[in-house]
Amino acid sequence: MGLEMSWEPIFVFSIFVFTYFIFISGKIRSSLIAFSMGLLIILSKAVKGFNLQDLGRIIDFNTIGLLIGMMIIVGVMKTTGVFQYVAIKVVKLVKANFRLIFVFFSITIFVFSAFLDNVTTILLFSPLIFLITDTLEIDPTIFMLVAMFSANIGGTATLIGDPPNILVGSASKKSFLDFIGYMGPIALLMLAIVLSFYTAFFKSYFKVNKEKLNNFLTMDPKKVITDRRLFLSSLIVFFGVIIGFLLHEMMDYEMALIALFGASVILIVSQKSFEEISSSIEWDTIFFFIGLFTLAYAMEEVGIIRVFTRLILEFSDHPLILGILIIWLSGIISAFIGAVPTVAVMIPIVKALVNLGLPQDLWWALAMGASFGGNGTITGTAANMIGSGLLEKHLNTKANYLKFMKHGFPVMLLCLLISSFYYLIRMLW
């Protein structure tokens, strides 16, 4: 049965289209428009019986709590110099060989992004990348592009690595280990392919004067540590939280609870207040999610999600074809309107398909498509937007959307193609 010809679904769908148009245009901050449109849905009474107090029922506080907890932990760790310490160690490890620095930095960014926020990783490593490329007197564009791709790909490897994965994990009830087991191998494969491509086809980029990097070999990584006691304490808390994530099913604790407890411990150890650390919390992301949860709920309640689900099933109800369709559909849409909003809308559709008896693997198709699709354009992920902005500021030029697509879109298409084969293999195994 389709949508009834009443004003409610027409109004909600119009709000949805308008919101995504604003996302793409970039004229208003995404978090502000998403939150405002969510409130407009409530004010309009388009969803009968839905009031402000009902937000507690539709907002996924497991997702919100997990994000806030990890943001606080990373915010405190950032003040200790731990990330700069790792970067200097990497440079010294590879004896100032630029090609190896390029590869090892990308791997390090991949690993950090699997457990930390992608934006934080880019913010921490970009000054080091600019320092190295300025020392060598070369254009940092290629290095920064691969850093962004590495951050996005690393974020797909775990449940906490990327906001889309957090959303999918919470909706599907998949565990931290489930994500590592399924998404980890494909993420590692994609990183290897991207690094192999850039080191093989951009050989001239690595023909630099190695002597210019020798100064890095004399740097003492211990000197970037601002607070040794907090440095060690924050590492203990961080790894304790990761162990908690690995064991959360066995202990029957939600991951948000573990993250928030770790955040409270690290605040006590650091003697920082919530006010002091509040700047480390990406409030835009939190309110963005709240707005998206409201929009997605409204679309489900007025029947729009049901119509989308039926259209997909009319195309095919075969699990293999459906999975590949979801990979490509979510991937292409994510490239242009962002991975998080794409996942927010696709979750109810995938949930409806799974409830009809289709395999749980469709959740993995959504996670792969949305996460890898974000590589396609500047607007695909927050890491891309931040990284491009930093590059623009450093080079004193305007970020070029098409120039990014020249690199990002082939990477995205390659990721989606390999993800499709990976999905088929896992389904048929």
C-alpha positions as CSV (number, residue, x, y, z in Angstrom):
1,M,0.0,0.0,0.0
2,G,1.4,3.4,-0.9
3,L,1.2,6.8,0.8
4,E,-2.2,8.2,1.6
5,M,-2.8,11.5,-0.2
6,S,-2.7,13.6,2.9
7,W,-0.7,16.6,3.8
8,E,1.5,14.9,6.4
9,P,3.7,12.7,4.2
10,I,3.9,15.5,1.5
11,F,5.0,18.0,4.2
12,V,7.6,15.6,5.8
13,F,9.1,14.6,2.4
14,S,9.3,18.3,1.4
15,I,11.2,19.0,4.6
16,F,13.4,16.1,4.0
17,V,14.3,17.2,0.4
18,F,14.8,20.8,1.5
19,T,17.1,19.7,4.3
20,Y,19.3,17.7,2.0
21,F,19.3,20.5,-0.6
22,I,20.8,22.7,2.2
23,F,23.3,20.0,3.1
24,I,24.6,19.9,-0.5
25,S,24.6,23.7,-0.9
26,G,26.6,24.3,2.2
27,K,24.9,27.7,2.8
28,I,23.8,26.8,6.4
29,R,25.7,24.7,8.9
30,S,24.4,21.1,8.5
31,S,23.9,20.7,12.2
32,L,21.8,23.8,12.5
33,I,19.5,23.0,9.6
34,A,19.0,19.3,10.6
35,F,18.2,20.3,14.2
36,S,15.9,23.2,13.1
37,M,14.0,21.0,10.6
38,G,13.6,18.3,13.3
39,L,12.0,20.9,15.6
40,L,9.8,22.1,12.7
41,I,8.5,18.5,12.2
42,I,7.4,18.5,15.9
43,L,5.9,22.0,15.6
44,S,3.9,21.1,12.5
45,K,2.1,18.1,14.2
46,A,2.8,16.2,11.0
47,V,3.4,13.1,13.1
48,K,0.2,12.8,15.2
49,G,0.7,12.6,19.0
50,F,4.5,13.4,18.7
51,N,5.7,15.9,21.3
52,L,9.0,17.2,22.5
53,Q,9.1,14.8,25.4
54,D,9.0,11.9,22.8
55,L,12.5,12.9,21.7
56,G,13.9,10.7,24.4
57,R,12.2,7.7,22.8
58,I,13.5,8.3,19.2
59,I,17.0,9.6,19.8
60,D,19.5,6.8,20.0
61,F,21.3,7.7,23.2
62,N,23.7,4.8,22.8
63,T,25.1,6.5,19.8
64,I,25.1,10.0,21.4
65,G,26.7,8.7,24.6
66,L,29.4,6.8,22.7
67,L,30.3,9.9,20.7
68,I,30.4,12.2,23.7
69,G,32.4,9.7,25.8
70,M,35.0,9.2,23.1
71,M,35.2,12.9,22.3
72,I,36.1,13.7,25.9
73,I,38.7,10.9,26.1
74,V,40.4,12.1,22.9
75,G,40.1,15.7,24.0
76,V,42.1,15.0,27.2
77,M,44.6,12.7,25.4
78,K,45.2,15.5,22.8
79,T,46.5,17.8,25.5
80,T,49.3,15.4,26.5
81,G,51.1,15.4,23.2
82,V,50.5,11.6,22.6
83,F,49.7,12.1,18.9
84,Q,52.8,14.2,18.1
85,Y,54.8,11.6,20.0
86,V,53.6,8.9,17.7
87,A,54.2,10.9,14.6
88,I,57.8,11.7,15.5
89,K,58.4,8.1,16.4
90,V,57.1,7.1,12.9
91,V,59.5,9.5,11.2
92,K,62.5,8.2,13.2
93,L,61.5,4.6,12.6
94,V,61.7,4.9,8.8
95,K,65.0,6.9,8.9
96,A,63.4,10.0,7.2
97,N,62.7,8.1,4.0
98,F,59.8,10.1,2.5
99,R,58.1,7.2,0.7
100,L,58.1,5.2,3.9
101,I,56.9,8.3,5.9
102,F,54.1,8.6,3.4
103,V,53.1,4.9,3.9
104,F,53.6,4.8,7.6
105,F,51.8,8.1,8.3
106,S,48.9,6.7,6.2
107,I,48.9,3.5,8.2
108,T,49.1,5.4,11.5
109,I,46.2,7.6,10.5
110,F,44.2,4.5,9.5
111,V,44.9,2.9,12.9
112,F,44.1,6.1,14.9
113,S,40.9,6.6,12.9
114,A,39.7,3.1,13.6
115,F,39.5,4.0,17.3
116,L,39.3,7.8,17.3
117,D,37.2,10.5,15.5
118,N,38.4,10.9,11.9
119,V,38.3,14.7,12.2
120,T,40.5,14.7,15.3
121,T,43.0,12.5,13.5
122,I,43.2,14.8,10.5
123,L,43.5,17.9,12.7
124,L,46.3,16.3,14.7
125,F,48.3,14.9,11.7
126,S,47.9,17.7,9.2
127,P,50.3,20.1,10.8
128,L,53.0,17.4,10.8
129,I,52.2,16.6,7.1
130,F,52.6,20.3,6.3
131,L,55.8,20.5,8.3
132,I,57.3,17.6,6.4
133,T,56.2,18.8,2.9
134,D,57.3,22.4,3.6
135,T,60.7,21.1,4.7
136,L,60.9,19.2,1.4
137,E,59.4,22.1,-0.5
138,I,56.8,20.0,-2.2
139,D,53.0,20.3,-2.7
140,P,51.2,18.7,0.3
141,T,48.0,18.0,-1.8
142,I,48.7,14.3,-2.6
143,F,49.8,13.6,1.0
144,M,46.7,15.2,2.5
145,L,44.4,13.5,0.1
146,V,45.7,10.1,1.0
147,A,45.6,11.1,4.7
148,M,41.9,11.8,4.3
149,F,41.3,8.5,2.4
150,S,43.2,6.6,5.1
151,A,41.2,8.3,7.8
152,N,37.9,7.4,6.1
153,I,38.9,3.8,5.3
154,G,40.3,3.4,8.8
155,G,37.0,4.6,10.2
156,T,35.2,1.7,8.5
157,A,37.2,-0.9,10.3
158,T,35.5,-0.7,13.7
159,L,32.2,0.2,15.3
160,I,33.5,3.3,16.9
161,G,35.7,4.5,14.0
162,D,33.1,6.3,12.0
163,P,29.7,7.9,12.9
164,P,27.9,5.9,10.2
165,N,29.2,2.7,11.8
166,I,28.1,3.8,15.2
167,L,24.6,4.4,13.8
168,V,24.5,1.0,12.0
169,G,25.9,-0.8,15.0
170,S,23.3,0.6,17.4
171,A,20.4,-0.1,15.0
172,S,21.5,-3.6,14.1
173,K,22.8,-4.6,17.6
174,K,26.1,-5.7,16.1
175,S,29.0,-5.9,18.5
176,F,32.4,-4.3,18.5
177,L,33.9,-7.7,17.5
178,D,31.3,-8.2,14.8
179,F,32.4,-5.0,13.2
180,I,36.1,-5.8,13.4
181,G,35.5,-9.3,12.0
182,Y,33.5,-8.2,9.0
183,M,34.7,-4.6,8.3
184,G,38.3,-5.0,9.4
185,P,39.5,-7.2,6.5
186,I,37.9,-5.1,3.7
187,A,39.3,-1.9,5.3
188,L,42.8,-3.3,5.4
189,L,42.5,-4.5,1.8
190,M,41.3,-1.0,0.6
191,L,44.1,0.8,2.5
192,A,46.7,-1.6,0.9
193,I,45.2,-0.9,-2.6
194,V,45.1,2.9,-2.2
195,L,48.6,3.0,-0.9
196,S,49.9,0.7,-3.6
197,F,48.2,2.8,-6.3
198,Y,49.6,6.2,-5.1
199,T,53.1,4.9,-4.5
200,A,53.2,3.1,-7.9
201,F,51.6,5.8,-10.1
202,F,53.0,9.0,-8.4
203,K,56.6,8.0,-8.3
204,S,57.9,11.5,-9.1
205,Y,56.2,12.8,-5.9
206,F,58.6,10.8,-3.8
207,K,61.8,12.0,-5.6
208,V,62.9,14.4,-2.9
209,N,66.0,15.5,-1.2
210,K,66.3,13.2,1.8
211,E,68.9,15.3,3.5
212,K,66.2,18.0,4.2
213,L,64.5,15.6,6.5
214,N,67.5,14.7,8.6
215,N,66.6,17.4,11.2
216,F,63.6,15.2,12.2
217,L,66.0,12.4,13.2
218,T,67.5,14.7,16.0
219,M,64.0,15.4,17.5
220,D,63.3,13.9,20.9
221,P,59.7,12.6,21.0
222,K,59.7,12.7,24.8
223,K,59.9,16.5,24.6
224,V,56.4,16.8,23.0
225,I,54.9,15.2,26.1
226,T,53.4,18.0,28.1
227,D,52.3,15.9,31.1
228,R,54.0,12.5,31.6
229,R,51.6,11.4,34.4
230,L,48.5,12.3,32.4
231,F,50.1,10.8,29.2
232,L,50.4,7.4,30.9
233,S,47.1,7.6,32.7
234,S,45.1,8.6,29.6
235,L,46.7,5.7,27.6
236,I,45.6,3.3,30.4
237,V,42.0,4.7,30.4
238,F,41.9,4.6,26.5
239,F,43.0,1.0,26.2
240,G,40.8,0.0,29.2
241,V,37.8,1.4,27.2
242,I,38.8,-0.5,24.1
243,I,39.1,-3.7,26.1
244,G,35.6,-2.9,27.5
245,F,34.3,-2.5,24.0
246,L,35.7,-5.9,23.1
247,L,34.0,-7.5,26.1
248,H,30.9,-5.5,26.3
249,E,28.6,-8.3,25.1
250,M,30.1,-10.7,27.7
251,M,29.7,-8.1,30.5
252,D,26.2,-7.1,29.2
253,Y,27.1,-3.4,29.2
254,E,26.2,-0.9,26.5
255,M,29.3,0.7,24.7
256,A,28.0,4.2,25.5
257,L,28.2,3.3,29.2
258,I,31.8,2.1,28.9
259,A,32.8,5.2,26.9
260,L,31.1,7.6,29.4
261,F,32.6,5.9,32.4
262,G,36.1,6.1,30.7
263,A,35.4,9.8,30.1
264,S,34.5,10.4,33.7
265,V,37.6,8.6,34.9
266,I,39.9,10.5,32.6
267,L,38.4,13.8,33.8
268,I,39.0,12.8,37.4
269,V,42.6,11.9,36.7
270,S,43.2,15.1,34.6
271,Q,41.3,17.2,37.2
272,K,39.5,18.9,34.3
273,S,35.9,20.0,34.5
274,F,33.2,19.4,32.0
275,E,33.3,23.1,31.1
276,E,37.1,22.9,30.4
277,I,36.7,19.9,28.1
278,S,33.5,21.0,26.4
279,S,35.3,22.6,23.5
280,S,36.6,19.1,22.6
281,I,33.0,17.8,22.2
282,E,31.8,18.4,18.6
283,W,28.4,19.7,19.6
284,D,27.6,20.3,15.9
285,T,27.8,16.5,15.4
286,I,25.6,15.8,18.4
287,F,22.8,18.2,17.4
288,F,23.2,17.0,13.8
289,F,22.4,13.5,14.9
290,I,19.4,14.6,17.0
291,G,17.9,16.4,14.0
292,L,18.5,13.4,11.7
293,F,16.9,11.0,14.2
294,T,13.8,13.2,14.3
295,L,13.6,13.4,10.5
296,A,14.1,9.7,10.0
297,Y,11.4,8.9,12.6
298,A,8.9,11.2,11.0
299,M,9.5,9.7,7.6
300,E,9.0,6.2,9.0
301,E,5.8,7.3,10.9
302,V,4.1,8.9,7.9
303,G,4.9,5.9,5.6
304,I,7.6,7.3,3.4
305,I,10.2,4.7,4.5
306,R,7.6,2.0,3.7
307,V,7.3,3.3,0.1
308,F,11.1,3.4,-0.4
309,T,11.3,-0.2,1.0
310,R,8.7,-1.4,-1.5
311,L,10.4,0.3,-4.4
312,I,13.7,-1.5,-3.5
313,L,11.9,-4.8,-3.2
314,E,10.2,-4.3,-6.6
315,F,13.7,-4.0,-8.1
316,S,14.7,-7.3,-6.6
317,D,14.2,-9.4,-3.4
318,H,17.3,-11.5,-3.9
319,P,19.7,-11.0,-1.0
320,L,22.8,-10.8,-3.2
321,I,21.3,-8.3,-5.6
322,L,19.8,-6.3,-2.7
323,G,23.1,-6.1,-0.9
324,I,25.0,-4.9,-3.9
325,L,22.2,-2.4,-4.6
326,I,22.4,-1.0,-1.1
327,I,26.2,-0.8,-1.3
328,W,26.1,1.3,-4.5
329,L,23.0,3.3,-3.6
330,S,24.3,4.3,-0.2
331,G,27.8,4.9,-1.6
332,I,26.8,7.2,-4.4
333,I,24.3,9.2,-2.2
334,S,26.9,9.4,0.6
335,A,29.4,11.0,-1.7
336,F,27.1,14.0,-2.4
337,I,25.1,14.5,0.8
338,G,27.3,12.9,3.4
339,A,27.6,9.4,4.9
340,V,25.8,10.2,8.2
341,P,22.6,11.6,6.7
342,T,22.5,8.8,4.2
343,V,22.8,6.1,6.9
344,A,20.2,7.9,9.0
345,V,17.6,7.5,6.2
346,M,18.7,4.1,5.0
347,I,18.6,2.5,8.5
348,P,14.8,2.2,8.7
349,I,14.8,0.8,5.1
350,V,17.3,-1.9,5.9
351,K,15.6,-2.6,9.2
352,A,12.3,-3.1,7.3
353,L,14.0,-5.5,4.8
354,V,15.6,-7.5,7.6
355,N,12.3,-7.7,9.5
356,L,10.8,-9.2,6.3
357,G,13.2,-12.1,6.6
358,L,16.1,-10.9,4.5
359,P,19.6,-11.6,5.8
360,Q,21.4,-9.5,8.5
361,D,24.3,-9.1,6.0
362,L,22.3,-6.1,4.5
363,W,23.6,-4.1,7.5
364,W,27.2,-4.7,6.4
365,A,26.2,-3.6,2.8
366,L,24.9,-0.3,4.2
367,A,28.0,0.2,6.4
368,M,30.4,-0.5,3.6
369,G,28.5,1.6,1.0
370,A,28.1,4.7,3.2
371,S,31.6,4.7,4.7
372,F,33.5,4.1,1.5
373,G,31.2,6.3,-0.5
374,G,32.2,9.3,1.6
375,N,35.6,9.2,-0.1
376,G,34.0,10.5,-3.4
377,T,33.7,14.2,-2.7
378,I,34.7,17.0,-0.3
379,T,31.2,16.9,1.2
380,G,31.3,13.1,1.7
381,T,32.7,13.1,5.2
382,A,33.6,15.7,7.8
383,A,37.2,14.6,7.6
384,N,37.2,15.5,3.9
385,M,35.8,19.0,4.6
386,I,38.2,19.7,7.4
387,G,41.2,18.3,5.6
388,S,40.4,20.3,2.4
389,G,39.8,23.4,4.5
390,L,43.2,23.0,6.2
391,L,44.9,22.4,2.8
392,E,43.1,25.5,1.4
393,K,44.4,27.6,4.2
394,H,47.9,26.3,4.0
395,L,48.2,26.8,0.3
396,N,46.2,30.1,0.4
397,T,44.0,28.8,-2.4
398,K,40.3,27.9,-2.6
399,A,39.4,24.2,-2.2
400,N,38.6,22.7,-5.6
401,Y,35.6,20.4,-5.5
402,L,36.3,18.9,-8.9
403,K,40.0,18.5,-8.1
404,F,39.1,16.5,-5.1
405,M,36.7,14.4,-7.1
406,K,39.4,13.6,-9.6
407,H,41.1,11.6,-6.9
408,G,38.2,10.8,-4.6
409,F,35.7,9.5,-7.1
410,P,37.9,6.8,-8.5
411,V,38.9,5.7,-5.0
412,M,35.2,5.6,-4.1
413,L,34.3,3.5,-7.2
414,L,37.1,1.1,-6.6
415,C,36.1,0.7,-2.9
416,L,32.4,0.1,-3.9
417,L,33.4,-2.4,-6.6
418,I,35.7,-4.4,-4.2
419,S,33.1,-4.2,-1.5
420,S,30.5,-5.7,-3.8
421,F,32.8,-8.7,-4.5
422,Y,33.6,-9.0,-0.8
423,Y,29.9,-9.0,0.1
424,L,29.3,-11.7,-2.5
425,I,32.1,-13.8,-1.2
426,R,30.9,-13.5,2.5
427,M,27.3,-14.3,1.5
428,L,28.3,-17.4,-0.5
429,W,31.0,-18.6,1.9
